[in-house]
Amino acid sequence: MISPTLKLRHVAEPVRPATAWFLPGSDAGSWLQEICRWEIPQQGMRLFVLASSAADRSPAGVLVVPVQGAVPRSKPRGLAFGVMAGKLFLPVDGELWPPVEANELKLLHEVQMFHPALGLSGFAGKDALKVSDLFRQPPSRVESWNLAHAGLPLNQHLRSVQLAAFITLEDLFGSAGDEIASEPPTDLPPAPGEPGEGKIDKLKRSSSDLFNKSLLSMLKQIPHTGANRTWVNDLEDWAAKNLKSFDQKFDALRNKELHRLLHQLESNPELGLRHAIPLSSFGHRGTAPPSGRLGTRDPNFNLNRLGGGQAADFWNVPADLQQQLRTKYRELANREMQLGRYRRAAYIFAELLGDLESAASTLKQGRHFPEAAKLYKDHLRRPREAAKCLAEGGQFMEAIAIYEQEQCFLEVGKLYLQLGQKEEAQAAFRREVEKYLRLNDFLTAAKLTENELGAARDALGILSLGSQHQLQSIQCFQASFDLMARKSWHAEAAELVSTLRKQNPSKDRTVQVTQLLATQSTHYPDHTVRQAAADAARVLVGSRLHAAPPAEALLLTNSLVKLAPEDRLLTRDAIRFMAGRNEALRKQSKAPPAKPAGVPVLVRTFDLGKNFTLHTVKSCGAYFLALGYTKQEYVLLRGNWEGMTQNVAWADTANLKLPLYMEVDETSSPPAMVVLSASPLMEHLGRLPEKVLPAADQFGGAVPAGTPGWLAGDFRALCWRGNLAWLLRNNGERNLLLECRHKDGRVIMNAELEGVQPDLGDTFRHVSLLVQRELVWISVNRKLFLHRPGKSLRQWESESDVLSLVGSAPHLPLCAVTRLQQGVALHWFDALEENVETIGTELASPLACFTAGGMLVLLSENEGRICEVGREGKGESSFSWPGEKPHSLVRAQNSNEFAVFTKAGKVQLFRVQSRR
């Protein structure tokens, strides 16, 4: 039996009445002040205090449950909760997902609460507090304080003390460490003819090697003009044979030494790490005399060793041994991290594997912040990540300097506050507000002004300015009402209602303004403002209702009903009005001609803007994200399927028009972040600084976009699902590394992918990554691999390269589509087969997408296919494509709709009728 994990999902409208309120904070005085403001009976009221987390038991807030039927006279300044199944408290605008009936819940406690941020908490009946319990004093202690002496005052500005230079074991003990475990890994008897390792043997070998090389060099300068072989040719052959013989003996000796190392890493990791051979290629100075023995190394991370400066002895390690060593090194690194020995893990990642990304993340996780910051700043060229490490390590001024260069003024202000420098903090916060005002993000600017600067009046002025901006006007009005309600500025709220009543909003804004006023008529704490909002909403509905189209009229009547939810006659009259109006429209209109099933019908067309060249498109349900460029900028667009768009841009001063990359979680709306890169899969990752697509009336919340600091420069593909980012990284010339990170950059899983590599002599031409729940699909050139983390499941090989992977729509059976040079192949996870059927083979490099309803759409340059490939039956129909060459194909919001994008930014939205 499968037990799904229940999640809390936000809905637009309340789904249950409020019976309790959650008051955040740890100050009992603030709780009491808020409860008294409600003016309801306090006898019988129950209070449940929530802890911050399982590890931190400090109060995060209190759930206040009044007696049944008690209604606060003033709007509570807290999160409203309703009850389900008599015991489970959920937010009034939240629902359990997947949906579950009340009788299906098995509640373990007498009272349980599901908080959006704090998670699920349970209480016994005896855990409930009374209001009077908040007044109880702690029991007094009988102590003698006659001998107490005042201590030295604490310097509040002193945050940490750190060494300017780190002390290593070598600094403490000098060369004494060479005496410990300095012998070869395992003393096996020498093989016949094996070169010796004594000083005399090394001197003989070095002399012989130098003699043979010098002899060959001298003989090459002698003219070779004779037609027949001479003594010069024989001497050259003899010297070359000697060199080859020595090379073969050395290769055999070193190969045996590497097998000894593998044995030691398996049986005695502590000793094996001291003799491990690095597989990295950091800077060096010259070459050391060749040796057949592995040396010894300090298995703790040392930043100074990354700079090179020492002679190097390069070993020719076979490919199979390299793979075995890499796998074993990574296993040991994960083991050291689990044991809490982060410096050892960082040594393995950085010096043995050459993986500075994982080394920096490991040092940060182990709180070795200065060294992690040095790696991020000097080696990985990621200053923001370096600043985060410096701030967490207490080096505030160094972090502030980097943040100011990166124009992260909010972080600068917060650090100044920790230093007690309020004036500098205020100046930094003002610069952050100015930055958002330049981006026309009035909501964020007002929030910063109120919360960080403490200037509520200035915040209200910013919201008033934003209400005149088309994209954020309704949200700015809503934020203004919320601010005035918090500050009890009821006169200003009444004036705003009067202004909205006098305005003549455009046809498409009337519904939004009416819904806003209807909300304030029931939620605003002042009775006078509520009545004024209700009257204004009625006026707007009356002026627009008869001329509104059916969809708009339905929304207007719904807003009218919300003005008086207790009036059942009003609800009945609204339903009767809409029924009569629809019947009249039905008689007037003619039925459209029936369209054959499986044929797409054009719904609408719109453009993304002039001089916009499209590169990548992703669909996120209610809207899409399009990445492209103009003449001098990289541009990210967010648009809905009606044609409304907003954008954010990055200057391309060099006018390089590098390849672009975009990844976003297409299963969530709005997504947590849009990952962008200006030049992926190249030697140096082009990073775009983080910017924000602000919240707008036609879209969801704000969405950050840019290159996250933790994104490795060697990534080949990326897939984002929920709070996790899955990366394919180029771990060596012919190896791939699968890495899973949390959205904050923490490494969760890091593993070598055995067998996931191109054929011998081939390169990485096409690499794709697709994650579906716990499944990971990876395509490399012609091969497709299916993995679960830590386990390989299946693999396939096609006749041509896999151009990309396309996943089925959310909440439908798992299917991965491989786009081929001719047609596509479908891989259903619940019916995996060795030989996979290819469909649409007559289509060259077709674009592919699943609609939200499950139909598969294929589109090539001149022709398309609509394929119903579900388990209930299969069908396929063709259609011609006479338009401009399609660039991208994505699913739209509605069940059977899809959109075609051209490179010039033209969008065509289609709907197709299912056969079922």
Stockholm file with secondary structure:
# STOCKHOLM 1.0

chainA/1-916         MISPTLKLRHVAEPVRPATAWFLPGSDAGSWLQEICRWEIPQQGMRLFVLASSAADRSPAGVLVVPVQGAVPRSKPRGLAFGVMAGKLFLPVDGELWPPVEANELKLLHEVQMFHPALGLSGFAGKDALKVSDLFRQPPSRVESWNLAHAGLPLNQHLRSVQLAAFITLEDLFGSAGDEIASEPPTDLPPAPGEPGEGKIDKLKRSSSDLFNKSLLSMLKQIPHTGANRTWVNDLEDWAAKNLKSFDQKFDALRNKELHRLLHQLESNPELGLRHAIPLSSFGHRGTAPPSGRLGTRDPNFNLNRLGGGQAADFWNVPADLQQQLRTKYRELANREMQLGRYRRAAYIFAELLGDLESAASTLKQGRHFPEAAKLYKDHLRRPREAAKCLAEGGQFMEAIAIYEQEQCFLEVGKLYLQLGQKEEAQAAFRREVEKYLRLNDFLTAAKLTENELGAARDALGILSLGSQHQLQSIQCFQASFDLMARKSWHAEAAELVSTLRKQNPSKDRTVQVTQLLATQSTHYPDHTVRQAAADAARVLVGSRLHAAPPAEALLLTNSLVKLAPEDRLLTRDAIRFMAGRNEALRKQSKAPPAKPAGVPVLVRTFDLGKNFTLHTVKSCGAYFLALGYTKQEYVLLRGNWEGMTQNVAWADTANLKLPLYMEVDETSSPPAMVVLSASPLMEHLGRLPEKVLPAADQFGGAVPAGTPGWLAGDFRALCWRGNLAWLLRNNGERNLLLECRHKDGRVIMNAELEGVQPDLGDTFRHVSLLVQRELVWISVNRKLFLHRPGKSLRQWESESDVLSLVGSAPHLPLCAVTRLQQGVALHWFDALEENVETIGTELASPLACFTAGGMLVLLSENEGRICEVGREGKGESSFSWPGEKPHSLVRAQNSNEFAVFTKAGKVQLFRVQSRR
#=GR chainA/1-916 SS CCCCCCEEEECSSCCSCCCEEEEESSCHHHHHHHHHHHCCCCTTCEEEEEESCSSCCSEEEEEEECCTTCCCSSCCSSEEEEEETTTEEEETTEEEESCCCGGGCCCCSSEEEEETTTEEEEECGGGCBCGGGGGCCCCCCCCCCTTCCCCCCCCTTCCCCCCSSCCCHHHHHGGGGGGSSCSCSCCCCCCTTCCCCSHHHHHHHHHHHHHHHHHHHHHHTSCCCCSSCCHHHHHHHHHHHHHHHHHHHHHHHHHHHHHHHHHHHHHCHHHHHHTCCCCCCCCCSSBCCCCSSCCCCCCSCCGGGGGCCSCBCCCCCCHHHHHHHHHHHHHHHHHHHHTTCHHHHHHIIIIITCCHHHHHHHHHHTTCHHHHHHIIIIISCCHHHHHHHHHHTTCHHHHHHHHHHTTCHHHHHHHHHHTTCHHHHHHHHHHHHHHHHHTTCHHHHHHHHHHTSCCHHHHHHHHHHHTTSTTTHHHHHHHHHHHHHHHTCHHHHHHHHHHHHHCCCCHHHHHHHHHHHHHHHHHCSCHHHHHHHHHHHHHHHHHHGGGSCHHHHHHHHHHHHHTCTTCHHHHHHHHHHHHHHHHHHHHHSCCCCCCCTTCEEEEEEEECCTTCEEEEEEEETTEEEEEEECSSEEEEEEEETTSCEEEEEEECTTCCCCCCEEECCTTSSSCSCEEEESSTTSSSCCCCCCEEECCCTTSCSCEEEECCTTCCTTEEEEEEETTEEEEEEECSSSCEEEEEEETTSCEEEEEECTTCSCCTTCCCCCEEEEEETTEEEEEETTEEEEEETTEEEEEEECSSCCCEEEECCTTSCCEEEEECSEEEEEEEGGGCCSSCCEEEEEEESCEEEECTTSCEEEECSSEEEEEECSTTCCEEEEEECCSSCEEEEEECSSTTEEEEEETTSEEEEEEECCCC
#=GC SS_cons         CCCCCCEEEECSSCCSCCCEEEEESSCHHHHHHHHHHHCCCCTTCEEEEEESCSSCCSEEEEEEECCTTCCCSSCCSSEEEEEETTTEEEETTEEEESCCCGGGCCCCSSEEEEETTTEEEEECGGGCBCGGGGGCCCCCCCCCCTTCCCCCCCCTTCCCCCCSSCCCHHHHHGGGGGGSSCSCSCCCCCCTTCCCCSHHHHHHHHHHHHHHHHHHHHHHTSCCCCSSCCHHHHHHHHHHHHHHHHHHHHHHHHHHHHHHHHHHHHHCHHHHHHTCCCCCCCCCSSBCCCCSSCCCCCCSCCGGGGGCCSCBCCCCCCHHHHHHHHHHHHHHHHHHHHTTCHHHHHHIIIIITCCHHHHHHHHHHTTCHHHHHHIIIIISCCHHHHHHHHHHTTCHHHHHHHHHHTTCHHHHHHHHHHTTCHHHHHHHHHHHHHHHHHTTCHHHHHHHHHHTSCCHHHHHHHHHHHTTSTTTHHHHHHHHHHHHHHHTCHHHHHHHHHHHHHCCCCHHHHHHHHHHHHHHHHHCSCHHHHHHHHHHHHHHHHHHGGGSCHHHHHHHHHHHHHTCTTCHHHHHHHHHHHHHHHHHHHHHSCCCCCCCTTCEEEEEEEECCTTCEEEEEEEETTEEEEEEECSSEEEEEEEETTSCEEEEEEECTTCCCCCCEEECCTTSSSCSCEEEESSTTSSSCCCCCCEEECCCTTSCSCEEEECCTTCCTTEEEEEEETTEEEEEEECSSSCEEEEEEETTSCEEEEEECTTCSCCTTCCCCCEEEEEETTEEEEEETTEEEEEETTEEEEEEECSSCCCEEEECCTTSCCEEEEECSEEEEEEEGGGCCSSCCEEEEEEESCEEEECTTSCEEEECSSEEEEEECSTTCCEEEEEECCSSCEEEEEECSSTTEEEEEETTSEEEEEEECCCC
//
